[in-house]
Amino acid sequence: MKKAKWALAAMPFLFVCNAAQAGGGWPQPKGWGFFKLSEWWVVSDQHFTDNGEIDPNTTMGIFNTSFYAEYGFTKRLTGVLYFPFFSRAYMNNTISGTTGETLIPGEAINSIGDTDLGIKYGLTVNKPVAVAATLTFGLPFGIDNGGMAGSLQTGDGEFNQMLQIDAGTGFRLGKVDFYSNLYAGVNNRTNGFSDELRFGFEAGATFWKKRITAIARFQGIQSFKNGDLPAERSNSTSIFANNTEYLSFAPEIAYNINEKWGVSASIGTVFYGRIIFASPSYSVGVFYKLTK
Amino acid sequence: MRIRIWSWLFAAIFLGGCIGDDIVDDFVPPAVKIMNTVDTLALGSTWQFDAKYTNNIGKEETLPVQWASSNEDVLAIDGSGLATGLAKGSVTLTTKVEAGGEMLSDQWPVVVGDETVVSSGTQSGKIVSTSSYLLEGNFEISEEGNGIKIFISDGYRASTALPGLYIYLGNNKSSISGNGTKEIQMVQVYSGAHSYQVDGVGLNDFKYILYWCKPFNVKVGEGVVE
């Protein structure tokens, strides 16, 4: 069952659902905002093991319908919300190929998902390099042990706090606007989960009369492995497992319908993973930019 | 118009979240096996043999069983499996079951001698990983109390990366559901010697020790009982 190392894998929600042209080292100007309604999903019948190989599993799926918002309270202070108001996790039926009988009936749960609430502070404003610090609270609104085996989850059941530093810069070449952003953060997790180092780099270009924005996004998670072993937890599955690690590439394309409205689509792929689904995640959304 | 398009798109994605089917290739060859065996039967005494038929998914079923002795003058056996030692010597017992138009059989050598010797009460095997997760060791199974005791020796190691590793006894190494597989318990020892007492089962009831990640329904490893 060993497959190519360049596999596709799911990634935790927030990073995928963040919209094009939002976030990074740039806080929203006062009274401005960015709002996005999106659908993120992954369906996977395989996962990265603890040694990076790929093994099969019963097909499981997670679908998140979420609302993402950034709003500038002041020129330096921006509120950030990621709210998956409908999250669905399911597991397929297991059917005997010999008798046709259902060996293990499939299950599904529906709930609100784990929610992120954050505040971003612009350390530099109107400077060549925009630097911002963001404190995010991960609120465990989801279900962490649904289904007969407790393996269906729409959340990890822990309250986490992440402090992140972003540094971004933008420039123009001809008729194309470019930007790049680098970030690193420490995620303090509770309830026996290991803390994490999160990091990433993204670069984007807006072109074709500012209609199209293309983004290349690289992200990673390194677990400190200072929490419980997965074997010590019954609620350590799917994308909510403990000691998860990955390096990912997630391209995104956004189409600006007009100055305020746009749509976007992205795919999440992983080329290094530990204890996480090994199938692509997808996201589509519609966003609105509040400007003055 | 745009709202309608997005509504349809979101609806399509929701429909993608419907529960589907995963098909498991769980076929195993049907088999009949002589149970409750003796190596030697004392002259003039009787012994009740049993036979167990397992179907094409390894599940036990009750079907009419035929018994035969290779030498009725040495050891006679009736239709219920009751054998009588009539003269000193060696014979081969045969049991047959007709299943799905196919005749299945099993054989067992028996000596008629001075005293009855029940067949060895110990079986053993090697635990191997069938996945990318660490699992290795050796085991012995013996009758104890009202069932069997599985002793796993010192060289045993298992991955701690699985959320819910369980150990089972079964006759189908591809599936643990719907076929009479017996769940022993969640694994709580990940290295070193330990044992499991399993009541209500016989020494020859199962062909495999199975290790399964229950939440993901993934087979992790197996040990063939020999």
Interface residues (C-beta under 8 A of the other chain):
Chain A: M1 K2 E39 W41 V43 D45 H47 T49 D50 N51 E53 I54 D55 P56 N57 T58 T59 M60 G61 F63 T65 R88 Y90 M91 N92 N93 T94 I95 S96 G97 T98 T99 E101 L103 I104 G106 E107 A108 A149 G150 S151 L229 P230 A231 E232 R233 S234 N235 S236 T237 A241 N243 I257 W261 V263 I275 V284 V286
Chain B: R2 W6 L9 F10 I13 F14 G16 G17 C18 I19 G20 D21 D22 I23 V24 D25 D26 F27 N56 I57 S131 S132 Y133 S159 T160 A161 L162 P163 G164 L165 S175 S177 G178 V187 Y190 C213 K214 P215 F216 N217 V218
